[in-house]
């Protein structure tokens, strides 16, 4: 049970109240009374609006359900006309261009990878922030980007055969990204800087220079024997590190020990899908870590073997320019905070009627308060050199909900005495009503928007739930080739370019979900840049370093410039409902159920029992996939849809869940903290949660998983504390 402190019209969980008063407010130029009284006014004024917007979602969904039930056979034009009259498809506004100012170069200029990391895990958050730079040698050596063929196995101690394959790969990359005139990096003997120019020397006493001399932007050490060479291509950097005494450098004619690549240009510190935060205790952990990241004093300690290792944020990197002046580059990724959406409430704060307040309001106000320390330069480092606060807002449905977020940002800026539009917003295009009305959504925040993206999994979950009554949906692995999805991806980029995002904000693409399959990622993920994205999500710092290579291959501004010349209307294709009147075989149906059930259980058991909101979960083939609530939403809604339309039976689904629970138990058997589900299905909170997500899937708001997960996680925590 939470203990509360009454302050004005609010009751604030005492743990949260004390943290805000003692750790966050000091140094913000806002007094405790000003903050809590102003926060109370925001809650009083905006909570009813939040509630009304959620009721509109439910009303629209109910009308769509009833329409499909009354019109089992319909023409496309009838369907589109119905959605237009319903104002589900909004009347499109006149054309406009976003006017956002004071945007950091990492967002406006530099195209590059983006990490998403659960902010409640301090160690992971630090690693993500530090992933601004990464070792290309390590990323290649430790992954399947380099094959094990011909004696290049990576198991065990350092394998020089594999090492040479890594070095050869890296030098081919240098030849492509920062080429020399008529020579190759594989032949270099040494580097020097002469009259501000990079000179490259070879064993045959010949010299060469960069094909494009402007790519040389700095160095470390001295001109005759530099310790590193800093190069720039497509507005991102790479650093050739030189040390002939290093074990790797000793094997290289030029003493090159590594190539460091500017990798995760930006990172989303996630409060949402990858986090399990269900009460004040959890929220304080999330906010405390974010405060440490903003002020630059966060420390995460862990034990490795017999040693205790502490992680802190990296300092900036110091260089000398070609004309001899000292300068620095950021050593850390630029941070966004992804708040929760409009749906959930939290018992961390109660309002004047003793009701939980919207969690999204709490997140925005507290993250804004924390980030003000960055605006006032109170920390060891500065996140935004332009004096901006970056907040990503997910799971908004249509322009009215985006307008509400804008109002919340306005009120928060007023409370914290911040200039208007200091708080920048990222609008996630992951709900069907937002996709269809994206231009209108962007207009509502045109003075503060810096980010839009596509998210296949949440968007698919909403697609299934919205059209639940239309019929049985196609198999999950067929969704990526569905007409609606291909058009959604194209439309998002087009709307972003049309409204002026190029050179101002980020147009993002979704996650590579297989962190161990880096060779496949290198082969496939570059297509997202060709589609017009200037950032895309990756699951790890290693993946960020490898994905960064794509941004050296492709000049994204040029791609966006060409794409902006073409205009198409994708609305009709986006409205193609992914249903299929097909007689799947019993084997196909069971295969789909097994795959969905195993994925649901593998993720839910960690969420509910251990509070892990994002993790690598082995799938039914034991391939580890990054799972979060977005992946859970699609799997649970897919099973609920097939059950609803009689593709399978309740008995079949329950049998599948029980059988897959045993599989998941076996996959986690080596974890001493793991509590098996199959030992007692009725007593397993995780198993019951997984079943709820399917059997109660139709009644979940927009098909979201949070209401069930939060309730069951609170139940699991209560049982855990009761047994202590």
C-alpha positions as CSV (number, residue, x, y, z in Angstrom):
1,X,0.0,0.0,0.0
2,X,1.3,3.5,-0.9
3,X,1.8,6.1,1.8
4,X,0.7,9.5,0.7
5,X,1.6,13.1,1.5
6,X,-1.2,15.7,1.0
7,X,-0.1,18.8,-0.8
8,X,-2.7,21.2,-2.1
9,X,-5.4,19.3,-4.1
10,X,-3.1,16.3,-4.5
11,X,-2.1,13.3,-2.6
12,X,1.4,12.3,-3.6
13,X,3.0,9.0,-2.8
14,X,5.4,10.0,0.0
15,X,8.4,8.3,-1.7
16,X,7.8,10.3,-4.9
17,X,7.1,13.5,-3.0
18,X,10.3,13.3,-1.0
19,X,12.4,12.5,-4.1
20,X,11.0,15.4,-6.0
21,X,11.4,17.8,-3.1
22,X,14.9,16.8,-2.1
23,X,16.5,15.7,-5.4
24,X,14.7,17.3,-8.3
25,X,13.4,20.8,-7.3
26,X,16.5,22.3,-5.8
27,X,18.4,24.2,-8.5
28,X,15.4,24.6,-10.9
29,X,14.4,28.1,-9.8
30,X,11.0,26.7,-9.0
31,X,9.9,26.5,-5.3
32,X,8.2,23.4,-3.9
33,X,5.0,25.3,-3.3
34,X,5.0,26.7,-6.8
35,X,5.6,23.3,-8.3
36,X,3.0,21.3,-6.4
37,X,0.3,23.9,-6.6
38,X,0.9,24.4,-10.3
39,X,1.0,20.7,-10.9
40,X,-2.3,20.4,-9.0
41,X,-3.9,23.0,-11.3
42,X,-2.7,21.1,-14.4
43,X,-4.1,17.9,-13.1
44,X,-7.5,19.5,-12.3
45,X,-7.8,21.2,-15.7
46,X,-6.4,18.5,-18.0
47,X,-7.5,15.2,-16.4
48,X,-11.1,15.6,-17.6
49,X,-9.9,16.4,-21.1
50,X,-7.7,13.3,-21.1
51,X,-10.6,11.2,-20.0
52,X,-12.8,12.7,-22.7
53,X,-10.3,11.8,-25.4
54,X,-10.2,8.2,-24.2
55,X,-14.0,8.0,-24.3
56,X,-13.9,9.2,-27.9
57,X,-11.5,6.4,-28.8
58,X,-14.0,3.9,-27.3
59,X,-17.0,5.5,-29.0
60,X,-15.3,5.4,-32.4
61,X,-14.3,1.8,-31.9
62,X,-17.8,0.8,-30.9
63,X,-19.3,2.4,-34.0
64,X,-16.7,0.7,-36.2
65,X,-17.4,-2.7,-34.6
66,X,-21.2,-2.2,-35.1
67,X,-20.7,-1.1,-38.8
68,X,-18.7,-4.2,-39.6
69,X,-21.2,-6.4,-37.8
70,X,-24.0,-4.8,-39.9
71,X,-22.0,-4.8,-43.1
72,X,-20.2,-8.2,-43.4
73,X,-20.0,-7.6,-47.2
74,X,-19.2,-4.1,-48.2
75,X,-17.6,-2.0,-50.9
76,X,-14.4,0.0,-50.2
77,X,-16.2,3.3,-51.0
78,X,-18.9,2.5,-48.5
79,X,-16.3,1.8,-45.8
80,X,-14.3,5.0,-46.6
81,X,-17.5,7.1,-46.6
82,X,-18.5,5.7,-43.3
83,X,-15.1,6.5,-41.7
84,X,-15.2,10.0,-43.2
85,X,-18.6,10.8,-41.8
86,X,-17.5,9.4,-38.5
87,X,-14.6,11.9,-38.6
88,X,-12.2,8.9,-38.1
89,X,-10.8,10.2,-41.4
90,X,-10.4,14.0,-40.6
91,X,-10.8,16.8,-43.1
92,X,-7.3,17.5,-44.2
93,X,-5.9,20.9,-43.3
94,X,-4.2,23.3,-45.7
95,X,-0.5,22.8,-46.5
96,X,2.0,24.2,-44.1
97,X,5.7,23.8,-43.0
98,X,6.9,23.1,-39.5
99,X,8.7,26.1,-37.9
100,X,10.5,24.4,-35.0
101,X,13.7,26.2,-33.9
102,X,16.6,25.6,-31.6
103,X,17.0,22.0,-32.7
104,X,20.3,20.2,-32.0
105,X,22.4,19.1,-35.0
106,X,22.0,15.4,-33.9
107,X,18.3,15.7,-34.8
108,X,18.3,18.4,-37.6
109,X,21.6,17.6,-39.5
110,X,23.2,14.3,-38.6
111,X,21.5,11.2,-39.9
112,X,22.4,8.2,-37.8
113,X,21.2,5.3,-35.7
114,X,18.9,5.7,-32.7
115,X,18.8,3.5,-29.6
116,X,15.8,2.9,-27.4
117,X,16.6,1.8,-23.9
118,X,14.6,1.2,-20.7
119,X,15.5,4.1,-18.4
120,X,14.8,2.0,-15.3
121,X,18.0,0.0,-15.9
122,X,20.8,2.4,-15.1
123,X,23.5,0.2,-16.5
124,X,21.7,-0.2,-19.9
125,X,20.9,3.5,-20.0
126,X,24.5,4.5,-19.4
127,X,25.7,2.1,-22.1
128,X,23.2,3.6,-24.5
129,X,24.2,7.1,-23.8
130,X,27.9,6.1,-24.2
131,X,27.1,4.4,-27.5
132,X,27.6,7.7,-29.3
133,X,31.0,6.2,-30.3
134,X,31.7,2.5,-30.8
135,X,34.6,0.2,-31.8
136,X,34.1,-1.1,-35.3
137,X,36.6,-3.8,-34.6
138,X,34.8,-5.1,-31.6
139,X,31.4,-4.9,-33.3
140,X,32.6,-6.9,-36.2
141,X,34.7,-9.4,-34.2
142,X,31.9,-10.2,-31.7
143,X,29.0,-10.8,-34.1
144,X,28.1,-12.8,-37.2
145,X,28.9,-9.8,-39.4
146,X,32.2,-11.7,-39.8
147,X,31.7,-15.3,-40.8
148,X,33.4,-18.2,-38.9
149,X,34.6,-19.7,-42.2
150,X,38.2,-20.7,-42.8
151,X,39.3,-20.9,-39.2
152,X,37.8,-17.5,-38.2
153,X,35.8,-18.9,-35.2
154,X,35.2,-16.2,-32.5
155,X,34.9,-18.6,-29.6
156,X,37.6,-18.7,-26.9
157,X,40.6,-16.4,-26.8
158,X,41.5,-13.9,-29.5
159,X,41.7,-15.5,-32.9
160,X,44.2,-13.7,-35.2
161,X,42.6,-15.3,-38.3
162,X,39.3,-13.7,-37.4
163,X,41.1,-10.5,-36.4
164,X,42.6,-10.1,-39.8
165,X,39.2,-10.6,-41.4
166,X,37.9,-7.8,-39.2
167,X,40.7,-5.5,-40.1
168,X,40.3,-6.2,-43.8
169,X,36.5,-5.4,-43.5
170,X,37.2,-2.2,-41.7
171,X,39.7,-1.0,-44.3
172,X,37.4,-1.8,-47.1
173,X,34.9,0.4,-45.3
174,X,37.4,3.2,-45.0
175,X,38.2,2.9,-48.7
176,X,34.5,3.4,-49.5
177,X,33.6,6.1,-46.9
178,X,36.7,8.2,-46.9
179,X,38.7,7.1,-49.9
180,X,42.3,7.9,-50.7
181,X,43.5,9.1,-54.1
182,X,44.5,6.0,-56.0
183,X,45.5,4.0,-53.0
184,X,44.0,1.8,-50.3
185,X,44.1,1.9,-46.5
186,X,45.2,-1.7,-46.5
187,X,48.7,-0.5,-47.7
188,X,49.4,2.4,-45.4
189,X,52.7,2.7,-43.4
190,X,51.9,5.8,-41.4
191,X,49.9,9.1,-41.3
192,X,51.1,12.7,-40.9
193,X,49.6,16.1,-40.9
194,X,51.4,18.7,-43.1
195,X,50.2,22.3,-43.5
196,X,46.7,21.3,-42.3
197,X,46.4,18.4,-44.8
198,X,46.3,14.7,-44.0
199,X,49.2,12.8,-45.7
200,X,49.2,9.1,-46.0
201,X,52.6,7.3,-46.5
202,X,53.3,3.9,-48.0
203,X,56.1,1.4,-47.8
204,X,57.2,2.2,-51.4
205,X,57.9,5.8,-50.2
206,X,54.9,7.1,-52.2
207,X,52.3,9.4,-50.6
208,X,48.6,10.0,-51.0
209,X,45.9,12.2,-49.7
210,X,42.2,12.0,-49.3
211,X,40.1,12.1,-52.4
212,X,38.1,14.7,-50.6
213,X,40.4,16.7,-48.4
214,X,37.5,18.3,-46.5
215,X,36.8,14.9,-44.9
216,X,39.8,15.4,-42.6
217,X,38.6,17.4,-39.6
218,X,41.0,16.7,-36.8
219,X,43.5,14.6,-35.0
220,X,45.0,13.7,-31.6
221,X,48.7,13.6,-30.7
222,X,51.4,15.3,-32.8
223,X,51.5,16.1,-36.5
224,X,54.3,13.7,-37.4
225,X,52.9,10.7,-35.5
226,X,49.3,11.3,-34.7
227,X,47.5,9.0,-32.2
228,X,44.3,9.3,-34.1
229,X,42.8,10.7,-37.3
230,X,39.3,12.2,-37.2
231,X,37.4,12.0,-40.5
232,X,33.9,13.1,-41.5
233,X,31.5,11.7,-44.1
234,X,27.8,12.5,-44.6
235,X,28.0,14.7,-41.4
236,X,29.0,11.8,-39.1
237,X,32.5,11.0,-37.9
238,X,34.9,8.2,-37.7
239,X,38.2,8.0,-35.9
240,X,41.2,5.9,-37.0
241,X,43.1,5.1,-33.7
242,X,46.8,4.5,-33.9
243,X,49.0,2.7,-31.4
244,X,51.9,0.5,-32.6
245,X,52.4,-0.8,-29.0
246,X,48.8,-2.1,-28.8
247,X,48.4,-5.9,-29.4
248,X,46.2,-5.2,-32.5
249,X,48.2,-2.2,-33.6
250,X,51.4,-4.3,-33.5
251,X,49.9,-6.5,-36.3
252,X,49.1,-3.5,-38.5
253,X,51.8,-1.8,-40.8
254,X,50.4,1.6,-39.8
255,X,49.9,0.7,-36.2
256,X,46.1,1.1,-36.5
257,X,44.5,-0.5,-33.4
258,X,40.9,0.3,-34.1
259,X,38.4,2.3,-36.1
260,X,35.9,4.1,-33.9
261,X,32.6,5.0,-35.5
262,X,30.1,7.7,-34.4
263,X,27.2,5.4,-33.8
264,X,24.0,6.2,-31.7
265,X,23.6,9.8,-32.6
266,X,20.4,9.9,-30.5
267,X,18.9,7.7,-27.8
268,X,15.4,7.5,-26.5
269,X,15.4,7.0,-22.8
270,X,12.2,5.0,-22.5
271,X,9.6,5.4,-19.8
272,X,7.1,3.4,-21.8
273,X,7.0,0.2,-23.7
274,X,10.3,-1.2,-22.5
275,X,9.7,-0.4,-18.8
276,X,7.6,-2.1,-16.2
277,X,6.7,0.8,-13.9
278,X,3.4,0.2,-12.0
279,X,3.7,2.2,-8.8
280,X,5.5,5.0,-7.0
281,X,8.5,2.9,-6.2
282,X,9.0,2.1,-9.9
283,X,8.3,5.6,-11.0
284,X,10.9,7.0,-8.6
285,X,13.5,4.6,-10.0
286,X,12.7,5.8,-13.6
287,X,12.9,9.5,-12.6
288,X,16.0,9.1,-10.5
289,X,17.9,7.5,-13.4
290,X,16.8,10.1,-15.8
291,X,17.9,12.8,-13.4
292,X,21.3,11.2,-13.2
293,X,21.5,11.0,-16.9
294,X,20.6,14.7,-17.3
295,X,22.9,15.9,-14.6
296,X,25.7,13.5,-15.7
297,X,26.3,12.0,-12.3
298,X,24.6,8.6,-12.7
299,X,26.7,5.6,-11.7
300,X,25.8,1.9,-12.2
301,X,27.9,-0.7,-10.4
302,X,27.8,-4.4,-11.1
303,X,29.9,-7.5,-10.3
304,X,31.8,-9.3,-13.0
305,X,33.6,-12.3,-11.8
306,X,35.2,-11.2,-8.6
307,X,35.4,-7.5,-9.6
308,X,33.0,-4.7,-9.0
309,X,32.7,-2.5,-12.1
310,X,31.2,1.0,-12.1
311,X,29.9,2.7,-15.2
312,X,29.6,6.4,-15.7
313,X,28.9,8.7,-18.6
314,X,31.7,9.3,-21.1
315,X,33.4,12.7,-21.3
316,X,33.6,14.6,-24.5
317,X,36.3,13.7,-27.0
318,X,39.1,16.3,-27.6
319,X,40.9,16.9,-30.9
320,X,43.1,19.4,-32.8
321,X,41.6,20.8,-36.0
322,X,43.6,20.9,-39.2
323,X,44.5,24.5,-38.5
324,X,45.8,23.7,-35.1
325,X,42.9,24.7,-32.9
326,X,41.6,22.6,-30.0
327,X,37.9,21.5,-30.2
328,X,35.7,18.7,-28.8
329,X,32.9,16.4,-29.9
330,X,30.2,15.0,-27.8
331,X,31.0,11.8,-26.1
332,X,27.4,10.9,-25.4
333,X,24.2,10.4,-27.4
334,X,21.7,13.2,-27.5
335,X,18.8,12.0,-25.3
336,X,15.1,12.0,-25.8
337,X,12.7,11.0,-23.0
338,X,9.8,8.8,-24.2
339,X,6.9,9.4,-21.9
340,X,3.8,7.1,-21.6
341,X,0.7,7.8,-23.7
342,X,-2.7,9.1,-22.7
343,X,-4.2,5.8,-21.6
344,X,-2.9,4.7,-18.2
345,X,-3.4,6.3,-14.8
346,X,-1.0,6.0,-11.9
347,X,-1.5,5.6,-8.1
348,X,1.7,7.5,-7.5
349,X,-0.5,10.6,-7.4
350,X,-4.2,11.0,-6.5
351,X,-6.3,14.0,-7.4
352,X,-8.9,15.9,-5.3
353,X,-11.5,13.2,-5.7
354,X,-9.0,10.5,-4.6
355,X,-8.7,9.1,-8.1
356,X,-5.5,8.1,-9.9
357,X,-4.2,10.8,-12.2
358,X,-3.2,10.2,-15.9
359,X,0.3,8.8,-15.9
360,X,1.1,10.8,-19.1
361,X,0.5,14.1,-17.3
362,X,2.8,13.0,-14.5
363,X,5.6,11.9,-16.9
364,X,5.5,15.2,-18.9
365,X,5.6,17.4,-15.8
366,X,8.3,15.5,-14.0
367,X,10.6,14.9,-17.0
368,X,10.2,18.6,-17.9
369,X,11.2,19.5,-14.3
370,X,14.2,17.2,-14.4
371,X,15.3,18.4,-17.9
372,X,15.3,22.0,-16.7
373,X,18.5,21.2,-14.9
374,X,20.0,20.8,-18.4
375,X,18.6,24.2,-19.6
376,X,20.2,25.8,-16.5
377,X,23.5,23.9,-17.1
378,X,23.4,22.4,-13.6
379,X,25.0,19.1,-14.7
380,X,28.5,17.8,-15.5
381,X,27.5,17.7,-19.2
382,X,24.8,19.3,-21.3
383,X,22.3,17.3,-23.3
384,X,21.0,20.0,-25.6
385,X,23.4,22.7,-26.8
386,X,20.4,24.6,-28.2
387,X,18.5,24.8,-24.9
388,X,15.8,22.3,-25.8
389,X,14.0,19.4,-24.0
390,X,13.1,16.4,-26.2
391,X,10.1,14.3,-25.3
392,X,8.6,11.5,-27.5
393,X,4.9,11.0,-27.1
394,X,3.6,7.6,-28.1
395,X,0.2,6.0,-28.8
396,X,-1.8,9.1,-29.7
397,X,-4.9,8.7,-31.8
398,X,-5.6,11.5,-34.3
399,X,-5.0,15.3,-34.2
400,X,-7.1,16.2,-31.2
401,X,-5.0,14.0,-29.0
402,X,-1.8,15.6,-30.4
403,X,-3.4,19.0,-29.7
404,X,-3.9,17.9,-26.1
405,X,-0.3,16.9,-25.8
406,X,0.6,20.4,-27.0
407,X,-1.6,21.9,-24.4
408,X,0.1,19.8,-21.7
409,X,3.5,20.9,-22.9
410,X,2.4,24.6,-22.9
411,X,1.1,24.2,-19.3
412,X,4.3,22.5,-18.2
413,X,6.5,25.2,-19.8
414,X,4.4,27.9,-17.9
415,X,4.7,26.0,-14.6
416,X,8.5,25.7,-15.0
417,X,9.1,29.2,-16.4
418,X,10.4,27.9,-19.7
419,X,10.1,29.7,-23.0
420,X,7.4,28.6,-25.3
421,X,8.4,25.5,-27.4
422,X,11.4,24.8,-25.2
423,X,9.9,21.3,-24.9
424,X,10.1,19.6,-28.3
425,X,7.8,16.7,-29.2
426,X,8.2,13.5,-31.1
427,X,4.9,12.2,-32.5
428,X,4.9,8.4,-32.9
429,X,2.9,7.4,-35.9
430,X,1.8,4.0,-34.6
431,X,-2.0,4.2,-34.4
432,X,-4.3,3.9,-37.4
433,X,-6.1,7.2,-36.7
434,X,-2.8,9.0,-36.6
435,X,-1.5,7.4,-39.8
436,X,-4.6,8.5,-41.7
437,X,-4.5,12.1,-40.3
438,X,-0.7,12.5,-39.9
439,X,-0.6,15.9,-41.6
440,X,-3.3,17.3,-39.2
441,X,-1.4,15.8,-36.3
442,X,1.8,17.5,-37.3
443,X,0.0,20.8,-37.7
444,X,-1.1,20.8,-34.1
445,X,2.6,20.8,-32.9
446,X,4.2,22.5,-35.9
447,X,6.2,24.9,-33.7
448,X,7.7,22.2,-31.5
449,X,7.7,18.9,-33.5
450,X,11.1,17.3,-34.1
451,X,10.4,13.6,-34.7
452,X,7.9,11.3,-36.4
453,X,8.4,7.6,-37.1
454,X,6.8,4.4,-38.1
455,X,6.4,1.4,-35.7
456,X,5.3,-1.8,-37.3
457,X,4.3,-3.7,-34.2
458,X,2.1,-1.2,-32.4
459,X,0.7,-0.1,-35.7
460,X,-0.2,-3.7,-36.5
461,X,-1.8,-4.3,-33.1
462,X,-4.0,-1.2,-33.7
463,X,-4.8,-2.4,-37.2
464,X,-6.0,-5.7,-35.9
465,X,-8.0,-4.3,-33.0
466,X,-9.7,-1.5,-35.1
467,X,-10.8,-4.1,-37.7
468,X,-11.6,-6.9,-35.2
469,X,-15.1,-7.4,-36.4
470,X,-14.2,-7.2,-40.1
471,X,-12.9,-10.8,-40.2
472,X,-10.0,-13.1,-39.5
473,X,-6.6,-11.3,-40.1
474,X,-3.8,-12.7,-42.2
475,X,-1.0,-14.6,-40.5
476,X,1.4,-12.5,-38.6
477,X,4.5,-13.0,-40.8
478,X,2.5,-11.9,-43.8
479,X,1.8,-8.5,-42.3
480,X,5.0,-7.0,-43.5
481,X,4.0,-7.5,-47.1
482,X,0.4,-6.3,-46.6
483,X,-0.7,-3.4,-48.7
484,X,-1.7,-1.2,-45.8
485,X,1.8,-1.5,-44.2
486,X,3.8,-0.8,-47.3
487,X,1.7,2.3,-47.9
488,X,1.9,3.4,-44.2
489,X,5.7,3.3,-44.3
490,X,5.8,5.4,-47.5
491,X,3.1,7.8,-46.4
492,X,4.9,8.6,-43.1
493,X,8.0,9.7,-45.0
494,X,6.0,11.6,-47.5
495,X,4.1,13.6,-44.9
496,X,7.3,14.4,-43.0
497,X,9.0,15.7,-46.1
498,X,5.9,17.6,-47.3
499,X,5.7,19.4,-43.9
500,X,9.4,20.4,-43.9
501,X,11.1,17.8,-41.7
502,X,14.3,17.6,-43.8
503,X,17.0,19.6,-42.1
504,X,14.8,20.2,-39.1
505,X,13.7,16.9,-37.5
506,X,13.9,13.2,-37.6
507,X,11.9,10.8,-39.8
508,X,12.4,7.5,-38.1
509,X,11.9,3.8,-38.9
510,X,11.4,0.8,-36.7
511,X,13.5,-1.6,-34.7
512,X,15.7,-4.4,-35.9
513,X,14.4,-7.0,-33.4
514,X,17.1,-9.7,-33.8
515,X,20.2,-8.5,-31.9
516,X,22.3,-11.6,-32.7
517,X,21.7,-11.5,-36.4
518,X,24.0,-8.6,-37.4
519,X,24.9,-10.0,-40.8
520,X,21.3,-9.9,-41.8
521,X,20.9,-6.4,-40.3
522,X,23.8,-5.1,-42.4
523,X,22.2,-6.7,-45.5
524,X,18.7,-5.3,-44.9
525,X,18.5,-2.3,-42.7
526,X,20.1,0.1,-45.2
527,X,16.8,0.0,-47.1
528,X,15.3,2.2,-44.4
529,X,17.6,5.0,-45.4
530,X,16.8,4.5,-49.1
531,X,13.1,4.9,-48.1
532,X,13.9,8.3,-46.6
533,X,14.5,7.8,-42.9
534,X,17.3,9.8,-41.3
535,X,17.2,7.6,-38.2
536,X,16.2,4.0,-37.4
537,X,16.0,2.0,-34.2
538,X,18.6,-0.5,-33.2
539,X,18.6,-2.9,-30.2
540,X,22.1,-2.5,-28.8
541,X,25.2,-0.3,-28.9
542,X,26.9,-2.9,-31.1
543,X,24.0,-2.8,-33.6
544,X,24.3,1.0,-33.6
545,X,27.9,0.8,-34.6
546,X,27.2,-1.6,-37.4
547,X,24.1,0.3,-38.6
548,X,26.1,3.5,-38.7
549,X,28.0,2.1,-41.7
550,X,24.7,2.5,-43.7
551,X,24.8,6.2,-43.1
552,X,28.2,6.4,-44.6
553,X,26.9,4.5,-47.7
554,X,23.8,6.7,-48.2
555,X,23.5,10.5,-48.3
556,X,20.1,10.8,-46.6
557,X,19.5,14.5,-47.4
558,X,20.0,13.8,-51.1
559,X,17.6,10.8,-50.9
560,X,15.0,12.9,-49.1
561,X,15.4,15.7,-51.7
562,X,14.6,13.2,-54.5
563,X,11.7,11.6,-52.6
564,X,10.2,15.1,-51.9
565,X,9.7,15.5,-55.7
566,X,7.2,12.7,-55.9
567,X,3.7,12.9,-54.4
568,X,1.2,10.1,-54.0
569,X,-2.0,9.7,-52.0
570,X,-1.7,6.5,-50.0
571,X,-4.9,6.8,-48.1
572,X,-6.9,4.2,-50.0
573,X,-4.1,1.6,-49.7
574,X,-3.7,2.3,-45.9
575,X,-7.4,1.5,-45.5
576,X,-7.0,-2.0,-47.0
577,X,-8.0,-4.2,-44.0
578,X,-5.6,-7.2,-43.7
579,X,-8.3,-9.9,-43.4
580,X,-8.3,-13.2,-45.3
581,X,-11.2,-15.6,-46.0
582,X,-8.9,-18.6,-46.2
583,X,-9.2,-22.2,-45.0
584,X,-5.9,-22.6,-43.2
585,X,-4.9,-26.1,-42.5
586,X,-5.0,-27.4,-38.9
587,X,-1.2,-27.5,-39.0
588,X,-1.0,-23.9,-40.1
589,X,-3.4,-22.7,-37.5
590,X,-1.6,-24.6,-34.7
591,X,1.8,-23.3,-35.9
592,X,0.5,-19.7,-35.7
593,X,-1.0,-20.3,-32.2
594,X,2.2,-21.9,-31.0
595,X,4.3,-19.0,-32.2
596,X,2.1,-16.4,-30.7
597,X,1.6,-18.1,-27.4
598,X,5.2,-18.8,-26.9
599,X,6.2,-15.2,-27.6
600,X,3.5,-13.9,-25.3
601,X,4.4,-16.2,-22.4
602,X,8.2,-15.7,-22.8
603,X,7.8,-11.9,-22.5
604,X,4.9,-11.7,-19.9
605,X,6.6,-14.0,-17.4
606,X,9.6,-11.6,-17.2
607,X,7.4,-8.5,-17.1
608,X,5.0,-9.7,-14.4
609,X,7.3,-11.8,-12.2
610,X,10.5,-9.8,-12.5
611,X,9.5,-6.3,-13.7
612,X,11.6,-6.6,-16.9
613,X,9.9,-4.5,-19.5
614,X,12.2,-5.3,-22.4
615,X,14.5,-8.2,-23.0
616,X,15.9,-10.7,-25.4
617,X,13.3,-13.5,-25.4
618,X,14.0,-16.8,-27.3
619,X,11.3,-17.5,-29.8
620,X,9.9,-21.0,-30.6
621,X,13.0,-21.7,-32.7
622,X,15.3,-20.4,-29.8
623,X,16.2,-17.3,-31.8
624,X,16.5,-14.5,-29.4
625,X,14.3,-11.5,-30.2
626,X,13.9,-8.1,-28.6
627,X,10.5,-8.0,-27.1
628,X,8.5,-5.2,-25.5
629,X,4.8,-4.3,-25.1
630,X,4.5,-3.5,-28.8
631,X,5.4,-7.0,-29.8
632,X,3.0,-8.4,-27.1
633,X,0.2,-6.2,-28.4
634,X,0.3,-7.7,-31.9
635,X,0.6,-11.3,-30.7
636,X,-2.2,-11.1,-28.2
637,X,-4.5,-9.3,-30.6
638,X,-3.8,-11.8,-33.3
639,X,-4.8,-14.7,-31.1
640,X,-7.8,-12.8,-29.9
641,X,-8.9,-12.2,-33.5
642,X,-8.6,-15.8,-34.6
643,X,-10.4,-16.9,-31.5
644,X,-13.2,-14.4,-32.0
645,X,-13.7,-15.6,-35.6
646,X,-13.7,-19.3,-34.8
647,X,-10.4,-20.1,-36.5
648,X,-9.5,-21.8,-33.2
649,X,-11.4,-22.7,-30.0
650,X,-11.0,-21.6,-26.4
651,X,-10.0,-25.1,-25.5
652,X,-7.3,-25.2,-28.2
653,X,-5.9,-21.8,-27.2
654,X,-5.7,-22.8,-23.5
655,X,-4.1,-26.1,-24.4
656,X,-1.6,-24.2,-26.5
657,X,-0.9,-21.8,-23.7
658,X,-0.2,-24.6,-21.2
659,X,2.0,-26.5,-23.6
660,X,4.0,-23.3,-24.5
661,X,4.3,-22.5,-20.8
662,X,6.3,-25.7,-20.4
663,X,8.5,-24.6,-23.4
664,X,9.2,-21.2,-21.8
665,X,9.9,-22.8,-18.4
666,X,12.5,-25.0,-20.1
667,X,14.1,-22.0,-21.8
668,X,14.4,-20.3,-18.5
669,X,15.4,-23.3,-16.5
670,X,19.0,-22.0,-15.8
671,X,17.7,-18.8,-14.1
672,X,17.6,-19.4,-10.3
673,X,15.1,-16.5,-9.9
674,X,12.7,-17.9,-12.4
675,X,9.3,-19.2,-11.2
676,X,7.9,-21.9,-13.4
677,X,4.4,-21.4,-14.8
678,X,3.6,-25.0,-15.5
679,X,4.1,-26.1,-11.9
680,X,0.8,-24.5,-11.0
681,X,-1.1,-22.7,-13.8
682,X,-3.8,-21.3,-11.5
683,X,-1.3,-19.9,-9.1
684,X,1.1,-18.4,-11.7
685,X,0.3,-14.7,-12.0
686,X,2.3,-14.6,-15.2
687,X,0.4,-17.4,-16.8
688,X,-3.0,-15.9,-15.9
689,X,-1.8,-12.5,-17.3
690,X,-0.9,-14.1,-20.6
691,X,-4.3,-15.9,-20.8
692,X,-6.1,-12.6,-19.9
693,X,-4.3,-10.8,-22.8
694,X,-5.8,-13.3,-25.3
695,X,-9.2,-14.3,-23.7
696,X,-10.0,-10.6,-22.8
697,X,-8.2,-9.2,-25.8
698,X,-11.4,-7.9,-27.5
699,X,-12.3,-5.7,-24.5
700,X,-8.9,-4.1,-24.0
701,X,-8.8,-0.4,-25.0
702,X,-7.3,-0.3,-28.5
703,X,-5.9,-3.7,-27.8
704,X,-3.3,-2.3,-25.4
705,X,-1.6,-4.7,-22.9
706,X,-0.9,-2.2,-20.2
707,X,-4.1,-2.5,-18.1
708,X,-3.7,-6.3,-17.7
709,X,0.1,-6.1,-17.2
710,X,0.0,-3.4,-14.6
711,X,-2.7,-5.1,-12.6
712,X,-1.0,-8.5,-12.7
713,X,2.4,-7.0,-11.9
714,X,1.0,-5.2,-8.9
715,X,-0.5,-8.6,-7.8
716,X,2.9,-10.3,-8.3
717,X,4.7,-7.6,-6.3
718,X,2.2,-7.9,-3.5
719,X,2.7,-11.7,-3.3
720,X,6.4,-11.3,-3.4
721,X,6.4,-8.8,-0.5
722,X,3.9,-10.9,1.5
723,X,6.3,-13.9,1.3
724,X,9.3,-11.9,2.5
